[in-house]
Amino acid sequence: MNACREALGSLLSQEVSLLSELAGLLEREHGLLVANDVDSLEKAMDERQVTVGKLLQTEDERRLLCRAHGRETDAEGIAQLMAWCDPSGMLKTRWADCAKGATQCRELNDRNGALVTARMRRVETLLGAITGQSQEAPTYGPKGAYASVRSGRVLASKA
């Protein structure tokens, strides 16, 4: 039981550290995206991939630990494992820190992805204008999303 708690505690600590490192890398990538620093961005993306690989390895080790103790590898299985090997609840804080770090990384990654998507749309629009292959420049609809391209004309918006 103590060996399990120590192993799980070590894995959770590693995960918290790696998630913090990943958040820093995602912040740095955002700055490089804003600055259009393509060369540095490629290096930063390589570093991010290494960190993600380490996170996946840590997750695999945690899953192996769950399986070794007859638990499922999902969140419920980890909760059961922690309840069994850590009845005092000392690891709950680290588990919560993992969840918080993962949420932060997801938000940062989504922000970076939105920036990349917006830039790609802009480039596509500009390329379409240059090549003459653009059907219509995208416009925003009433809910803020891009409106679908429609053929024909709107004669009246209300009857």
N, CA and C atoms as an extended XYZ file, in Angstrom:
477
Properties=species:S:1:pos:R:3:atomname:S:1:resname:S:1:resid:I:1 pbc="F F F"
N         0.822       -1.181        0.000 N   MET     1
C         0.000        0.000        0.000 CA  MET     1
C         0.875        1.257        0.000 C   MET     1
N         1.895        1.297        0.848 N   ASN     2
C         2.792        2.451        0.881 CA  ASN     2
C         3.560        2.600       -0.421 C   ASN     2
N         3.983        1.483       -1.000 N   ALA     3
C         4.718        1.537       -2.270 CA  ALA     3
C         3.825        2.088       -3.368 C   ALA     3
N         2.573        1.714       -3.363 N   CYS     4
C         1.609        2.215       -4.351 CA  CYS     4
C         1.423        3.718       -4.175 C   CYS     4
N         1.249        4.164       -2.929 N   ARG     5
C         1.065        5.591       -2.653 CA  ARG     5
C         2.287        6.383       -3.103 C   ARG     5
N         3.465        5.863       -2.820 N   GLU     6
C         4.691        6.563       -3.230 CA  GLU     6
C         4.819        6.616       -4.751 C   GLU     6
N         4.516        5.515       -5.407 N   ALA     7
C         4.604        5.478       -6.871 CA  ALA     7
C         3.589        6.425       -7.496 C   ALA     7
N         2.360        6.390       -7.004 N   LEU     8
C         1.325        7.269       -7.536 CA  LEU     8
C         1.657        8.729       -7.245 C   LEU     8
N         2.142        8.990       -6.059 N   GLY     9
C         2.535       10.355       -5.702 CA  GLY     9
C         3.638       10.881       -6.604 C   GLY     9
N         4.600       10.027       -6.894 N   SER    10
C         5.688       10.414       -7.789 CA  SER    10
C         5.172       10.698       -9.193 C   SER    10
N         4.298        9.840       -9.697 N   LEU    11
C         3.729       10.042      -11.034 CA  LEU    11
C         2.910       11.329      -11.100 C   LEU    11
N         2.122       11.594      -10.069 N   LEU    12
C         1.316       12.818      -10.054 CA  LEU    12
C         2.206       14.057       -9.977 C   LEU    12
N         3.265       13.974       -9.209 N   SER    13
C         4.204       15.103       -9.137 CA  SER    13
C         4.869       15.352      -10.486 C   SER    13
N         5.270       14.271      -11.139 N   GLN    14
C         5.856       14.410      -12.478 CA  GLN    14
C         4.858       15.042      -13.436 C   GLN    14
N         3.620       14.600      -13.357 N   GLU    15
C         2.596       15.118      -14.262 CA  GLU    15
C         2.345       16.608      -14.016 C   GLU    15
N         2.273       17.011      -12.768 N   VAL    16
C         2.075       18.426      -12.446 CA  VAL    16
C         3.229       19.248      -13.010 C   VAL    16
N         4.438       18.751      -12.830 N   SER    17
C         5.616       19.451      -13.341 CA  SER    17
C         5.593       19.544      -14.864 C   SER    17
N         5.276       18.449      -15.535 N   LEU    18
C         5.232       18.440      -16.997 CA  LEU    18
C         4.116       19.326      -17.534 C   LEU    18
N         2.970       19.350      -16.859 N   LEU    19
C         1.878       20.217      -17.288 CA  LEU    19
C         2.258       21.685      -17.138 C   LEU    19
N         2.976       22.002      -16.078 N   SER    20
C         3.455       23.373      -15.895 CA  SER    20
C         4.442       23.748      -17.003 C   SER    20
N         5.327       22.820      -17.326 N   GLU    21
C         6.282       23.037      -18.410 CA  GLU    21
C         5.549       23.229      -19.742 C   GLU    21
N         4.541       22.405      -19.986 N   LEU    22
C         3.764       22.508      -21.212 CA  LEU    22
C         3.037       23.851      -21.292 C   LEU    22
N         2.472       24.297      -20.192 N   ALA    23
C         1.781       25.593      -20.170 CA  ALA    23
C         2.755       26.714      -20.542 C   ALA    23
N         3.961       26.650      -20.006 N   GLY    24
C         4.976       27.648      -20.349 CA  GLY    24
C         5.328       27.611      -21.830 C   GLY    24
N         5.448       26.411      -22.376 N   LEU    25
C         5.755       26.269      -23.803 CA  LEU    25
C         4.613       26.797      -24.671 C   LEU    25
N         3.379       26.540      -24.259 N   LEU    26
C         2.234       27.036      -25.011 CA  LEU    26
C         2.151       28.562      -24.951 C   LEU    26
N         2.489       29.137      -23.810 N   GLU    27
C         2.554       30.607      -23.692 CA  GLU    27
C         3.615       31.162      -24.640 C   GLU    27
N         4.763       30.516      -24.645 N   ARG    28
C         5.860       30.952      -25.526 CA  ARG    28
C         5.445       30.829      -26.993 C   ARG    28
N         4.794       29.728      -27.341 N   GLU    29
C         4.318       29.547      -28.716 CA  GLU    29
C         3.360       30.661      -29.112 C   GLU    29
N         2.502       31.065      -28.189 N   HIS    30
C         1.560       32.138      -28.496 CA  HIS    30
C         2.311       33.419      -28.849 C   HIS    30
N         3.307       33.749      -28.062 N   GLY    31
C         4.117       34.933      -28.364 CA  GLY    31
C         4.796       34.828      -29.721 C   GLY    31
N         5.280       33.647      -30.047 N   LEU    32
C         5.937       33.440      -31.341 CA  LEU    32
C         4.928       33.503      -32.485 C   LEU    32
N         3.719       33.014      -32.245 N   LEU    33
C         2.666       33.118      -33.258 CA  LEU    33
C         2.314       34.577      -33.519 C   LEU    33
N         2.168       35.335      -32.463 N   VAL    34
C         1.844       36.752      -32.598 CA  VAL    34
C         2.960       37.484      -33.336 C   VAL    34
N         4.199       37.119      -33.035 N   ALA    35
C         5.365       37.778      -33.655 CA  ALA    35
C         5.680       37.238      -35.049 C   ALA    35
N         4.980       36.197      -35.469 N   ASN    36
C         5.253       35.544      -36.758 CA  ASN    36
C         6.697       35.051      -36.877 C   ASN    36
N         7.246       34.579      -35.781 N   ASP    37
C         8.620       34.074      -35.761 CA  ASP    37
C         8.597       32.574      -36.087 C   ASP    37
N         8.568       32.264      -37.376 N   VAL    38
C         8.374       30.894      -37.842 CA  VAL    38
C         9.524       29.978      -37.415 C   VAL    38
N        10.753       30.438      -37.520 N   ASP    39
C        11.901       29.594      -37.165 CA  ASP    39
C        11.866       29.207      -35.686 C   ASP    39
N        11.651       30.184      -34.836 N   SER    40
C        11.587       29.896      -33.397 CA  SER    40
C        10.360       29.062      -33.066 C   SER    40
N         9.273       29.282      -33.809 N   LEU    41
C         8.053       28.529      -33.577 CA  LEU    41
C         8.267       27.044      -33.857 C   LEU    41
N         9.001       26.725      -34.900 N   GLU    42
C         9.291       25.315      -35.202 CA  GLU    42
C        10.059       24.654      -34.066 C   GLU    42
N        11.044       25.358      -33.521 N   LYS    43
C        11.812       24.814      -32.393 CA  LYS    43
C        10.919       24.639      -31.169 C   LYS    43
N        10.067       25.623      -30.919 N   ALA    44
C         9.168       25.550      -29.762 CA  ALA    44
C         8.185       24.392      -29.909 C   ALA    44
N         7.722       24.165      -31.127 N   MET    45
C         6.800       23.052      -31.361 CA  MET    45
C         7.491       21.714      -31.120 C   MET    45
N         8.756       21.620      -31.501 N   ASP    46
C         9.512       20.392      -31.226 CA  ASP    46
C         9.628       20.155      -29.720 C   ASP    46
N         9.915       21.226      -28.966 N   GLU    47
C        10.016       21.112      -27.510 CA  GLU    47
C         8.674       20.689      -26.916 C   GLU    47
N         7.590       21.266      -27.445 N   ARG    48
C         6.262       20.918      -26.964 CA  ARG    48
C         5.986       19.439      -27.195 C   ARG    48
N         6.353       18.932      -28.365 N   GLN    49
C         6.115       17.523      -28.671 CA  GLN    49
C         6.877       16.606      -27.723 C   GLN    49
N         8.090       16.982      -27.363 N   VAL    50
C         8.866       16.186      -26.409 CA  VAL    50
C         8.150       16.150      -25.059 C   VAL    50
N         7.672       17.305      -24.625 N   THR    51
C         6.977       17.380      -23.339 CA  THR    51
C         5.678       16.581      -23.371 C   THR    51
N         4.925       16.675      -24.466 N   VAL    52
C         3.698       15.890      -24.599 CA  VAL    52
C         4.032       14.397      -24.563 C   VAL    52
N         5.118       14.006      -25.204 N   GLY    53
C         5.554       12.607      -25.160 CA  GLY    53
C         5.836       12.147      -23.739 C   GLY    53
N         6.486       13.001      -22.961 N   LYS    54
C         6.758       12.667      -21.554 CA  LYS    54
C         5.460       12.555      -20.763 C   LYS    54
N         4.509       13.434      -21.047 N   LEU    55
C         3.213       13.366      -20.375 CA  LEU    55
C         2.494       12.061      -20.695 C   LEU    55
N         2.537       11.671      -21.955 N   LEU    56
C         1.900       10.414      -22.351 CA  LEU    56
C         2.559        9.224      -21.678 C   LEU    56
N         3.877        9.271      -21.543 N   GLN    57
C         4.597        8.193      -20.866 CA  GLN    57
C         4.187        8.121      -19.391 C   GLN    57
N         4.074        9.275      -18.756 N   THR    58
C         3.654        9.321      -17.353 CA  THR    58
C         2.233        8.780      -17.201 C   THR    58
N         1.363        9.145      -18.137 N   GLU    59
C        -0.005        8.647      -18.109 CA  GLU    59
C        -0.034        7.122      -18.279 C   GLU    59
N         0.797        6.612      -19.184 N   ASP    60
C         0.878        5.157      -19.366 CA  ASP    60
C         1.332        4.468      -18.080 C   ASP    60
N         2.306        5.034      -17.394 N   GLU    61
C         2.789        4.454      -16.138 CA  GLU    61
C         1.688        4.465      -15.073 C   GLU    61
N         0.911        5.551      -15.046 N   ARG    62
C        -0.198        5.635      -14.093 CA  ARG    62
C        -1.245        4.569      -14.406 C   ARG    62
N        -1.522        4.359      -15.679 N   ARG    63
C        -2.481        3.329      -16.076 CA  ARG    63
C        -1.978        1.937      -15.698 C   ARG    63
N        -0.690        1.698      -15.899 N   LEU    64
C        -0.105        0.412      -15.509 CA  LEU    64
C        -0.239        0.190      -14.006 C   LEU    64
N        -0.037        1.245      -13.240 N   LEU    65
C        -0.164        1.151      -11.788 CA  LEU    65
C        -1.608        0.797      -11.411 C   LEU    65
N        -2.564        1.416      -12.088 N   CYS    66
C        -3.973        1.092      -11.827 CA  CYS    66
C        -4.257       -0.369      -12.153 C   CYS    66
N        -3.813       -0.805      -13.317 N   ARG    67
C        -4.045       -2.201      -13.722 CA  ARG    67
C        -3.383       -3.183      -12.772 C   ARG    67
N        -2.177       -2.848      -12.328 N   ALA    68
C        -1.440       -3.734      -11.426 CA  ALA    68
C        -2.182       -3.934      -10.112 C   ALA    68
N        -3.035       -2.970       -9.768 N   HIS    69
C        -3.792       -3.077       -8.519 CA  HIS    69
C        -5.277       -3.335       -8.775 C   HIS    69
N        -5.573       -3.856       -9.978 N   GLY    70
C        -6.932       -4.290      -10.276 CA  GLY    70
C        -7.943       -3.174      -10.451 C   GLY    70
N        -7.493       -2.008      -10.836 N   ARG    71
C        -8.403       -0.873      -11.018 CA  ARG    71
C        -8.496       -0.516      -12.501 C   ARG    71
N        -9.605        0.115      -12.858 N   GLU    72
C        -9.760        0.640      -14.215 CA  GLU    72
C        -8.787        1.809      -14.396 C   GLU    72
N        -8.538        2.166      -15.648 N   THR    73
C        -7.556        3.221      -15.927 CA  THR    73
C        -8.194        4.593      -16.098 C   THR    73
N        -9.501        4.694      -15.876 N   ASP    74
C       -10.180        5.979      -16.009 CA  ASP    74
C       -10.106        6.759      -14.695 C   ASP    74
N       -10.761        7.915      -14.667 N   ALA    75
C       -10.721        8.773      -13.480 CA  ALA    75
C       -11.300        8.064      -12.252 C   ALA    75
N       -12.339        7.266      -12.453 N   GLU    76
C       -12.934        6.539      -11.334 CA  GLU    76
C       -11.956        5.504      -10.773 C   GLU    76
N       -11.236        4.816      -11.668 N   GLY    77
C       -10.254        3.839      -11.226 CA  GLY    77
C        -9.128        4.476      -10.438 C   GLY    77
N        -8.690        5.645      -10.879 N   ILE    78
C        -7.639        6.362      -10.146 CA  ILE    78
C        -8.163        6.805       -8.785 C   ILE    78
N        -9.408        7.270       -8.748 N   ALA    79
C       -10.003        7.672       -7.471 CA  ALA    79
C       -10.073        6.486       -6.511 C   ALA    79
N       -10.442        5.317       -7.042 N   GLN    80
C       -10.494        4.114       -6.211 CA  GLN    80
C        -9.103        3.729       -5.712 C   GLN    80
N        -8.129        3.820       -6.605 N   LEU    81
C        -6.754        3.495       -6.220 CA  LEU    81
C        -6.263        4.441       -5.132 C   LEU    81
N        -6.549        5.730       -5.294 N   MET    82
C        -6.127        6.699       -4.272 CA  MET    82
C        -6.835        6.452       -2.952 C   MET    82
N        -8.118        6.105       -3.010 N   ALA    83
C        -8.862        5.826       -1.772 CA  ALA    83
C        -8.263        4.627       -1.046 C   ALA    83
N        -7.795        3.649       -1.824 N   TRP    84
C        -7.216        2.445       -1.221 CA  TRP    84
C        -5.805        2.694       -0.690 C   TRP    84
N        -4.943        3.286       -1.520 N   CYS    85
C        -3.532        3.402       -1.121 CA  CYS    85
C        -3.227        4.681       -0.341 C   CYS    85
N        -4.152        5.632       -0.348 N   ASP    86
C        -3.925        6.908        0.332 CA  ASP    86
C        -5.175        7.309        1.110 C   ASP    86
N        -5.540        6.517        2.135 N   PRO    87
C        -6.774        6.813        2.874 CA  PRO    87
C        -6.749        8.175        3.570 C   PRO    87
N        -5.564        8.723        3.819 N   SER    88
C        -5.487       10.043        4.466 CA  SER    88
C        -5.768       11.172        3.472 C   SER    88
N        -5.761       10.867        2.179 N   GLY    89
C        -6.104       11.865        1.158 CA  GLY    89
C        -5.001       12.849        0.813 C   GLY    89
N        -3.752       12.480        1.119 N   MET    90
C        -2.633       13.391        0.844 CA  MET    90
C        -2.424       13.626       -0.657 C   MET    90
N        -2.804       12.669       -1.491 N   LEU    91
C        -2.568       12.794       -2.928 CA  LEU    91
C        -3.676       13.549       -3.664 C   LEU    91
N        -4.791       13.800       -2.998 N   LYS    92
C        -5.906       14.478       -3.653 CA  LYS    92
C        -5.515       15.866       -4.165 C   LYS    92
N        -4.673       16.560       -3.435 N   THR    93
C        -4.235       17.892       -3.861 CA  THR    93
C        -3.426       17.798       -5.142 C   THR    93
N        -2.541       16.827       -5.230 N   ARG    94
C        -1.745       16.667       -6.458 CA  ARG    94
C        -2.627       16.278       -7.638 C   ARG    94
N        -3.624       15.431       -7.384 N   TRP    95
C        -4.553       15.031       -8.438 CA  TRP    95
C        -5.344       16.252       -8.926 C   TRP    95
N        -5.777       17.096       -7.994 N   ALA    96
C        -6.489       18.330       -8.365 CA  ALA    96
C        -5.572       19.268       -9.141 C   ALA    96
N        -4.294       19.318       -8.743 N   ASP    97
C        -3.327       20.144       -9.471 CA  ASP    97
C        -3.138       19.635      -10.897 C   ASP    97
N        -3.170       18.322      -11.073 N   CYS    98
C        -3.079       17.750      -12.430 CA  CYS    98
C        -4.269       18.191      -13.276 C   CYS    98
N        -5.446       18.106      -12.696 N   ALA    99
C        -6.656       18.498      -13.428 CA  ALA    99
C        -6.607       19.981      -13.781 C   ALA    99
N        -6.176       20.795      -12.836 N   LYS   100
C        -6.086       22.237      -13.081 CA  LYS   100
C        -5.049       22.536      -14.167 C   LYS   100
N        -3.918       21.862      -14.112 N   GLY   101
C        -2.865       22.056      -15.119 CA  GLY   101
C        -3.318       21.607      -16.498 C   GLY   101
N        -4.038       20.486      -16.561 N   ALA   102
C        -4.529       19.994      -17.846 CA  ALA   102
C        -5.550       20.965      -18.439 C   ALA   102
N        -6.411       21.517      -17.606 N   THR   103
C        -7.391       22.498      -18.070 CA  THR   103
C        -6.698       23.747      -18.596 C   THR   103
N        -5.695       24.204      -17.887 N   GLN   104
C        -4.958       25.391      -18.328 CA  GLN   104
C        -4.278       25.127      -19.674 C   GLN   104
N        -3.663       23.975      -19.823 N   CYS   105
C        -2.998       23.634      -21.082 CA  CYS   105
C        -4.003       23.547      -22.229 C   CYS   105
N        -5.156       22.974      -21.964 N   ARG   106
C        -6.189       22.894      -23.004 CA  ARG   106
C        -6.619       24.291      -23.439 C   ARG   106
N        -6.829       25.180      -22.474 N   GLU   107
C        -7.243       26.550      -22.804 CA  GLU   107
C        -6.166       27.278      -23.612 C   GLU   107
N        -4.912       27.116      -23.213 N   LEU   108
C        -3.814       27.754      -23.945 CA  LEU   108
C        -3.687       27.179      -25.354 C   LEU   108
N        -3.837       25.865      -25.469 N   ASN   109
C        -3.753       25.221      -26.776 CA  ASN   109
C        -4.914       25.676      -27.672 C   ASN   109
N        -6.113       25.775      -27.097 N   ASP   110
C        -7.264       26.259      -27.861 CA  ASP   110
C        -7.045       27.698      -28.330 C   ASP   110
N        -6.477       28.530      -27.470 N   ARG   111
C        -6.196       29.915      -27.840 CA  ARG   111
C        -5.218       29.961      -29.006 C   ARG   111
N        -4.154       29.160      -28.925 N   ASN   112
C        -3.170       29.123      -30.011 CA  ASN   112
C        -3.810       28.593      -31.294 C   ASN   112
N        -4.642       27.575      -31.160 N   GLY   113
C        -5.317       27.013      -32.320 CA  GLY   113
C        -6.250       28.018      -32.980 C   GLY   113
N        -6.959       28.814      -32.170 N   ALA   114
C        -7.856       29.838      -32.721 CA  ALA   114
C        -7.069       30.883      -33.493 C   ALA   114
N        -5.910       31.252      -32.977 N   LEU   115
C        -5.064       32.226      -33.669 CA  LEU   115
C        -4.565       31.665      -34.996 C   LEU   115
N        -4.124       30.422      -34.991 N   VAL   116
C        -3.654       29.783      -36.221 CA  VAL   116
C        -4.796       29.671      -37.233 C   VAL   116
N        -5.972       29.268      -36.783 N   THR   117
C        -7.123       29.136      -37.676 CA  THR   117
C        -7.500       30.482      -38.288 C   THR   117
N        -7.514       31.524      -37.480 N   ALA   118
C        -7.847       32.855      -37.995 CA  ALA   118
C        -6.823       33.308      -39.033 C   ALA   118
N        -5.556       33.040      -38.770 N   ARG   119
C        -4.520       33.418      -39.745 CA  ARG   119
C        -4.656       32.615      -41.029 C   ARG   119
N        -4.964       31.338      -40.912 N   MET   120
C        -5.123       30.506      -42.111 CA  MET   120
C        -6.302       30.994      -42.953 C   MET   120
N        -7.394       31.363      -42.310 N   ARG   121
C        -8.544       31.892      -43.049 CA  ARG   121
C        -8.184       33.180      -43.763 C   ARG   121
N        -7.449       34.015      -43.086 N   ARG   122
C        -7.018       35.286      -43.696 CA  ARG   122
C        -6.148       35.008      -44.908 C   ARG   122
N        -5.197       34.105      -44.781 N   VAL   123
C        -4.315       33.760      -45.901 CA  VAL   123
C        -5.130       33.168      -47.055 C   VAL   123
N        -6.078       32.283      -46.745 N   GLU   124
C        -6.918       31.705      -47.788 CA  GLU   124
C        -7.699       32.787      -48.522 C   GLU   124
N        -8.231       33.745      -47.790 N   THR   125
C        -8.974       34.839      -48.401 CA  THR   125
C        -8.070       35.680      -49.291 C   THR   125
N        -6.882       35.988      -48.805 N   LEU   126
C        -5.937       36.784      -49.590 CA  LEU   126
C        -5.487       36.028      -50.835 C   LEU   126
N        -5.203       34.735      -50.689 N   LEU   127
C        -4.815       33.937      -51.848 CA  LEU   127
C        -5.945       33.856      -52.867 C   LEU   127
N        -7.157       33.725      -52.377 N   GLY   128
C        -8.304       33.697      -53.273 CA  GLY   128
C        -8.451       35.001      -54.033 C   GLY   128
N        -8.213       36.106      -53.359 N   ALA   129
C        -8.304       37.408      -54.025 CA  ALA   129
C        -7.204       37.561      -55.069 C   ALA   129
N        -6.019       37.074      -54.753 N   ILE   130
C        -4.888       37.183      -55.691 CA  ILE   130
C        -5.096       36.295      -56.911 C   ILE   130
N        -5.562       35.078      -56.678 N   THR   131
C        -5.718       34.123      -57.779 CA  THR   131
C        -7.055       34.256      -58.499 C   THR   131
N        -7.974       35.011      -57.913 N   GLY   132
C        -9.288       35.170      -58.528 CA  GLY   132
C       -10.194       33.973      -58.333 C   GLY   132
N        -9.822       33.057      -57.444 N   GLN   133
C       -10.624       31.851      -57.236 CA  GLN   133
C       -11.535       31.951      -56.019 C   GLN   133
N       -11.576       33.106      -55.418 N   SER   134
C       -12.411       33.281      -54.242 CA  SER   134
C       -13.862       33.454      -54.671 C   SER   134
N       -14.760       32.664      -54.084 N   GLN   135
C       -16.176       32.818      -54.402 CA  GLN   135
C       -16.701       34.104      -53.778 C   GLN   135
N       -16.567       34.219      -52.505 N   GLU   136
C       -16.963       35.408      -51.767 CA  GLU   136
C       -16.093       35.482      -50.529 C   GLU   136
N       -15.831       36.687      -50.102 N   ALA   137
C       -15.120       36.849      -48.841 CA  ALA   137
C       -16.058       36.421      -47.730 C   ALA   137
N       -15.582       35.656      -46.768 N   PRO   138
C       -16.477       35.209      -45.702 CA  PRO   138
C       -16.962       36.401      -44.876 C   PRO   138
N       -18.181       36.318      -44.435 N   THR   139
C       -18.735       37.357      -43.573 CA  THR   139
C       -19.232       36.716      -42.297 C   THR   139
N       -19.389       37.530      -41.297 N   TYR   140
C       -19.886       37.022      -40.020 CA  TYR   140
C       -21.395       37.015      -40.013 C   TYR   140
N       -21.939       35.965      -39.450 N   GLY   141
C       -23.381       35.849      -39.319 CA  GLY   141
C       -23.844       36.517      -38.039 C   GLY   141
N       -25.125       36.442      -37.743 N   PRO   142
C       -25.668       37.124      -36.569 CA  PRO   142
C       -25.141       36.603      -35.239 C   PRO   142
N       -24.636       35.376      -35.217 N   LYS   143
C       -24.109       34.821      -33.971 CA  LYS   143
C       -22.596       34.903      -33.890 C   LYS   143
N       -21.962       35.604      -34.832 N   GLY   144
C       -20.517       35.804      -34.786 CA  GLY   144
C       -19.726       34.802      -35.583 C   GLY   144
N       -20.339       33.697      -35.973 N   ALA   145
C       -19.634       32.693      -36.765 CA  ALA   145
C       -19.668       33.107      -38.228 C   ALA   145
N       -18.805       32.496      -39.033 N   TYR   146
C       -18.840       32.776      -40.455 CA  TYR   146
C       -20.182       32.352      -41.026 C   TYR   146
N       -20.760       33.228      -41.837 N   ALA   147
C       -22.019       32.910      -42.493 CA  ALA   147
C       -21.742       31.970      -43.650 C   ALA   147
N       -22.668       31.089      -43.934 N   SER   148
C       -22.479       30.186      -45.063 CA  SER   148
C       -22.627       30.973      -46.355 C   SER   148
N       -21.913       30.560      -47.377 N   VAL   149
C       -21.969       31.219      -48.670 CA  VAL   149
C       -23.276       30.812      -49.333 C   VAL   149
N       -24.056       31.802      -49.748 N   ARG   150
C       -25.339       31.533      -50.375 CA  ARG   150
C       -25.333       32.137      -51.776 C   ARG   150
N       -26.020       31.487      -52.660 N   SER   151
C       -26.170       32.070      -53.979 CA  SER   151
C       -27.489       32.833      -54.019 C   SER   151
N       -27.601       33.771      -54.908 N   GLY   152
C       -28.812       34.564      -55.026 CA  GLY   152
C       -28.710       35.825      -54.209 C   GLY   152
N       -29.819       36.566      -54.189 N   ARG   153
C       -29.851       37.830      -53.461 CA  ARG   153
C       -30.951       37.810      -52.416 C   ARG   153
N       -30.735       38.534      -51.346 N   VAL   154
C       -31.774       38.722      -50.349 CA  VAL   154
C       -32.503       40.008      -50.724 C   VAL   154
N       -33.814       39.889      -50.981 N   LEU   155
C       -34.595       41.067      -51.366 CA  LEU   155
C       -35.172       41.765      -50.160 C   LEU   155
N       -35.512       41.016      -49.145 N   ALA   156
C       -36.050       41.612      -47.923 CA  ALA   156
C       -35.682       40.706      -46.772 C   ALA   156
N       -35.365       41.315      -45.651 N   SER   157
C       -35.027       40.492      -44.498 CA  SER   157
C       -36.244       40.253      -43.614 C   SER   157
N       -37.308       41.061      -43.763 N   LYS   158
C       -38.540       40.859      -43.000 CA  LYS   158
C       -39.711       41.048      -43.931 C   LYS   158
N       -40.758       40.317      -43.677 N   ALA   159
C       -41.945       40.449      -44.522 CA  ALA   159
C       -42.933       41.398      -43.907 C   ALA   159
